Amino acid sequence: MSTAPKKNAPPKNAPAKEAGSAPLFDRVTLIGIGLIGSSLSHAMRRAGLAGHIAGHARSERTRAKALELGLVQSIHDDPASAVRDADLVIICSPVGSYAEIGAAIRDHLKPGAILSDVGSVKQAVIRDLGPNLPDGVHLVPGHPIAGTEHSGPESGFATLFDGRWCILTPPPGTDAAAVEKMIRFWQACGSQVEVMEAGHHDKTLAITSHLPHLIAYTIVGTVADLEEATKSEVIKFSASGFRDFTRIAASDPVMWRDVFLNNRDAVLEMLGRFAEDLTALQRAIRWGEGDKLEALFTRTRAIRRGIIDAKQA
Amino acid sequence: MSTAPKKNAPPKNAPAKEAGSAPLFDRVTLIGIGLIGSSLSHAMRRAGLAGHIAGHARSERTRAKALELGLVQSIHDDPASAVRDADLVIICSPVGSYAEIGAAIRDHLKPGAILSDVGSVKQAVIRDLGPNLPDGVHLVPGHPIAGTEHSGPESGFATLFDGRWCILTPPPGTDAAAVEKMIRFWQACGSQVEVMEAGHHDKTLAITSHLPHLIAYTIVGTVADLEEATKSEVIKFSASGFRDFTRIAASDPVMWRDVFLNNRDAVLEMLGRFAEDLTALQRAIRWGEGDKLEALFTRTRAIRRGIIDAKQA
């Protein structure tokens, strides 16, 4: 993830907490309390969305920190006890951990509960969490398009989702009321919400997010392999372009490993197109085909204008 | 170029104009008045570095605009008359134009004048400008590591170079006093100055700047080739990583065409390494080698820390 809104910016479209009104959920459980989990806690508390926030994290340090920072009102060593009586369970850990978490919590979910997540891939989430869910538990996967290059429970903040998109990918036949409730939840966290099919999400994000991260990781890796003297000069003069890639390539390694392993086909398809285009450009440089270069470099400006017009710049 | 300092930020290390002191140069000529040329005019006037600023631009519109904005005190249709009596001539046009400009101005340069430039490649500049210079004219090529994605005479501002590096690459045997004067010039424009050999500059910038721009242009081009419906979704969700590439890929097309044509060997060498690394990563994704992915994604974080420690983040 690479979007870093100003921490102190006023919320763009987050409704203020309504005094005296009942929270949207009596009890919410966060499984995993890193950047997104902790930011969700801040955003939920800002909007008064949960009567009680329970948490589970694998590491002792994160559990202690989450309590210390007031991110959760109760903390649990095992996921099964964390989800007990929860009306909403949000998995905020790397997507590679979902199958194990699903197996651990499945039989402990409250009837009528909503099971959601914040993972960057969505077909794999439905594959790993969907089967064997008890009747009356509603799976509504989600993906907030927001993040920073920082990780851990201390890195979260309430405004992370303000003005950003959140994509929900409920499988066909999902209870409409549950989907509606999750739309209200994310809007109250400051987001704009879009509902789409999981496969379509994965294809779109392969281009907008997964391929850019892959490329950034690659070029920073290429530099990491250079000899020390060269590397220190690259760092010194990094403001000329390279720097922008390093921020993207500082994102959480385990999270991104799991993204690439779980959206393999869509990522390889886009990577194939990119590699072809790169080879064509390489050939144009080798043969001194200035017209081809200039034509491409002119065409790409239109995309930038589109992003500025869409107010996503 | 991709560095965008705040336009209204106070200058970090630009010395104030000393009241009553003589300017460093009586007459400075700018050949080309785009982002860098116009910013140089602003920076020179801020620091009182030139008694008179003359200018040449190829297009009638740019010449009129430069006068209207007060960027130059005299404007000239042809480069030869623009450089007459100048103590310093700075070429600020795409590097592909240097050979022609060099031929046009060569016989009109004042004895003792310094000929410099701001191009992103340096060996080609010495190749195109160096031969046949009159005795007593000093070639001191330069490259300010600063820029934005905007172009044209209206896009310049005085603080563009503040706190940024400027690299000078005088050929062996260049007059030391001329080099010293250009160091003082760039420091007065707000920059930190580094002197290095032209070939070393070109290798270093191939990694820090040329390859990142090439990759950004490629991925934005890959997206530009997608069908319209997909493209509009990519723009909508671009904050998830893609957006950062579009800013880099909005830089001036002709300038960048000339960079790649004139630093071919160094760019192809770095591009070759990058392509190998990308292929290795592609293979790791295809075969589900999570350990390899995680190891790379962890290693790249160290480079980011280096940039933060070097205060270039």
Interface residues (C-beta under 8 A of the other chain):
Chain A: M1 S2 T3 G96 I145 A146 G147 E149 R164 W165 I167 K203 T204 L205 I207 T208 S209 H210 L211 P212 H213 L214 I215 A216 Y217 T218 I219 V220 G221 T222 V223 A224 D225 L226 T230 K231 S232 E233 V234 I235 K236 F237 S238 A239 S240 G241 F242 R243 D244 F245 T246 R247 I248 A249 A250 S251 P253 V254 W256 R257 D258 F260 L261 R264 V267 L268 M270 L271 R273 F274 A275 D277 L278 T279 L281 Q282 I285 R286 G288 G290 L293 E294 L296 F297 T298 R299 T300 R301 A302 I303 R304 G306 I307 A310 Q312 A313
Chain B: M1 S2 T3 G96 I145 A146 G147 E149 R164 W165 I167 K203 T204 L205 I207 T208 S209 H210 L211 P212 H213 L214 I215 A216 Y217 T218 I219 V220 G221 T222 V223 A224 D225 L226 T230 K231 S232 E233 V234 I235 K236 F237 S238 A239 S240 G241 F242 R243 D244 F245 T246 R247 I248 A249 A250 S251 P253 V254 W256 R257 D258 F260 L261 R264 V267 L268 M270 L271 R273 F274 A275 D277 L278 T279 L281 Q282 I285 R286 G288 G290 L293 E294 L296 F297 T298 R299 T300 R301 A302 I303 R304 G306 I307 A310 Q312 A313
